[in-house]
Amino acid sequence: MAVETTVAVQRPKGTPVPTLQNEPVRIVEKTIMVVSGDGGAVPYNLINLFSRRGIPDIRTGDYMTATDGSAYRASGVPIVHDSSYLKIQLTRYTEITP
């Protein structure tokens, strides 16, 4: 499943990145076929993010909130493809309330 959305990016200490508050991205969940093809070595909750406008300054450890309220943490190393877009692996972020 792929979702076209915008995200607001924060650095690990909670500092918002002003230039990345409405960054257009495509979020693609890894399918169960990809996970099973890797022998289960890929956690099911990993997601790929693709930039839709150039190469934004998204770094490993950054926290992102999408327009629908879902939250993600950049867990992979950012990879630039064709000098035109960024791909980075995300982990769905959920808060646990005691």
C-alpha positions as CSV (number, residue, x, y, z in Angstrom):
1,M,0.0,0.0,0.0
2,A,1.3,3.4,-0.9
3,V,0.2,6.7,0.5
4,E,0.9,10.2,-0.9
5,T,1.0,12.6,2.0
6,T,3.0,15.4,3.6
7,V,5.1,15.1,6.7
8,A,6.5,17.5,9.3
9,V,10.1,16.5,10.3
10,Q,11.7,16.9,13.8
11,R,15.2,16.1,14.8
12,P,15.8,13.5,17.6
13,K,15.8,16.1,20.4
14,G,12.3,17.4,19.2
15,T,13.6,20.4,17.2
16,P,11.3,21.0,14.2
17,V,13.0,21.5,10.9
18,P,11.3,24.7,9.5
19,T,12.0,23.9,5.9
20,L,10.5,20.4,6.2
21,Q,7.1,21.1,7.7
22,N,5.0,20.2,4.7
23,E,7.3,17.9,2.8
24,P,5.5,15.9,0.1
25,V,6.4,12.2,0.3
26,R,5.2,8.8,-0.7
27,I,5.1,6.2,2.1
28,V,5.1,2.5,0.9
29,E,4.6,-0.4,3.3
30,K,6.7,-3.5,2.7
31,T,4.4,-6.3,1.5
32,I,4.3,-9.7,3.3
33,M,5.8,-11.2,0.1
34,V,8.9,-9.0,0.5
35,V,9.2,-10.0,4.2
36,S,8.7,-13.7,3.5
37,G,11.1,-13.5,0.6
38,D,13.8,-12.3,3.0
39,G,13.2,-15.3,5.2
40,G,11.5,-13.1,7.8
41,A,14.7,-11.1,8.4
42,V,12.8,-7.9,7.6
43,P,10.5,-6.7,10.4
44,Y,6.9,-6.4,9.1
45,N,6.5,-2.8,10.4
46,L,9.2,-1.4,8.2
47,I,8.2,1.2,5.6
48,N,9.9,3.0,2.8
49,L,9.7,6.8,2.3
50,F,10.3,8.3,-1.1
51,S,10.7,12.1,-1.4
52,R,8.4,13.7,-4.0
53,R,10.3,17.0,-4.3
54,G,14.0,16.9,-4.7
55,I,16.3,15.6,-1.9
56,P,15.2,16.9,1.5
57,D,17.5,16.9,4.5
58,I,15.9,13.9,6.3
59,R,18.4,12.1,8.5
60,T,18.5,8.8,10.4
61,G,16.7,9.2,13.7
62,D,14.4,12.0,12.5
63,Y,10.8,11.8,13.7
64,M,8.0,12.5,11.2
65,T,4.3,13.2,11.6
66,A,2.1,12.7,8.5
67,T,-1.0,14.8,7.8
68,D,-3.2,11.8,9.0
69,G,-1.6,11.8,12.4
70,S,0.5,8.7,11.9
71,A,4.1,9.0,13.1
72,Y,7.3,7.5,11.9
73,R,11.0,7.3,12.9
74,A,13.7,7.3,10.1
75,S,15.5,4.1,10.9
76,G,17.6,3.5,7.8
77,V,20.4,5.3,6.0
78,P,19.1,7.9,3.5
79,I,19.8,6.8,-0.1
80,V,19.8,9.3,-2.9
81,H,18.7,7.8,-6.2
82,D,19.5,9.4,-9.6
83,S,20.3,12.7,-7.8
84,S,16.6,13.4,-7.9
85,Y,14.9,11.7,-5.0
86,L,15.5,10.3,-1.5
87,K,14.6,6.9,-0.2
88,I,14.8,6.1,3.5
89,Q,13.5,3.2,5.6
90,L,11.0,4.1,8.4
91,T,9.7,2.4,11.4
92,R,6.1,3.1,12.5
93,Y,6.2,5.0,15.7
94,T,3.7,4.4,18.5
95,E,3.7,5.8,22.0
96,I,2.9,3.5,24.9
97,T,0.9,5.0,27.6
98,P,1.5,3.6,31.1
